[in-house]
Amino acid sequence: MPSTVSTYPPRFATAEAVARIAAASRRTQQPQSKGDLVSLAMGEPDFDTPRQVTEAADASLRAGRTHYSPLLGEPELREALAEKLHGIAGAPISAADILITQGGTAGLAAAILGIVDPGDKVVVPDPTYSLYADLVSMAGGIVVPVPLAPDLHWDLDLLADALDGAKLFVFCNPSNPTGIVHSRAELDALAELLDGTSTIVVSDEAYSDLDYTGRPFTSAISLDGLRDRTVYCQTFSKSYAMTGWRVGYLWGPAPLIKAAARIHNTFNGSVNTFIQDAALVAVRTCDADIARMRAAYEERGAIMRAGLAEIPGLTLSTSEGAFYQFPRYDLDLPAVEVVAALRTHGVAVRPGSEFGARGEGHLRLSYAASPESISEGVRRLAYGLSALQ
């Protein structure tokens, strides 16, 4: 009897959500750095995690804290975060409305996937952190990018038009990739635009401790007009130099946190117990470490700006927070091509177009690097750009 086994390989179909993300995503995977390449592309601190935090993790492991944690997170950590957020919000914060997440990324995913239905309109600034659009696309929502003003802050007139009928507005403050910090006046204006609507806000404040404006940082949850509609997303990665630990948290209106918890528990489960023990020590003991790192970033930002200011054809942005510069270049080339060419000259940066269509013609440079690397990287950048003229 002849064989009925097909000689052709099977064809497998993947989920439509994957195709939606692929179609919408601007995120780029750069080749692995090697040799003497100087990277100004990184989005993470180059500092080590404070010693007392790593020692706390070690002590927790040795004490046998290796079992499942409660799905919402360790109660002691959630209580400590509620106390911290009380100081930020100026209003009572319940630990019951805090969800510990597998880093800020998982927190954003849980928040957005717990809110957005297929066809929902979601507004984001353009340019902004590219993960937001990917997550909205995964959920089947419609991403509405809103161009920024020339100073890279919100264009409030354009934003007002875009927010009409929106289910959600997602933004980061301080901003990745632009390095600007939204002021209290801007957030007050946002609150006024949303007054009387059911639009939800996701405020990603990963870089909130890295504000160099000289004025107090304004969190969205500190405003009466935004607090009750805002999901606050935070991570330990930037402030505490804990990118590899993968721990963050959400706070917001109870129904939204309950929905986010359902998503997070399904995708991720609980965060490692010993990681949460270390995070608790970070919250309680690392204020001086944050101040030290913030001062270093401010100095490094000044070194980068001074070097970039000497390069013909670059228009610098005003760096107010985080650890990024977002200069515009005057070459008639797509950003991805400029970035590829710069790698051949030994420096890695990120294309502005990765962060939105309005990021085209820009480069994102990180000064979360040593002063020596910044100086050498800017020198190579200058040489590479001159070779493209």
ABEGO torsion letter per residue (X at the ends): XBBABBABBBBBBBBAAAAAAAAABABBBBBBBBEABBBAABABBABBBBAAAAAAAAAAAAAGBABBBBAAEBAAAAAAAAAAAAAAAGBBBBAAABBBBBEAAAAAAAAAAAABBBGBBBBBBOBBBAAAAAAAAAAGBBBBBBBBBAAGBBBAAAAAAAABGBABBBBBOBBOAAGBBBBAAAAAAAAAAABGBABBBBBBAAAAABBAAGBBBBBAAABAAAAAABBBBBBAAAAAGAAAAGBBBBBEBAAAAAAAAAAAAAAAEBBBAAAAAAAAAAAAAAAAAAAAAAAAAAAAAAAAAAAAAABBGBBBBBBABEBBBBBBBABBBBAAAAAAAAAAAGBBBBBAAAAEAAABGBBBBBABBBAAAAAAAAAAAAAAAAAAX
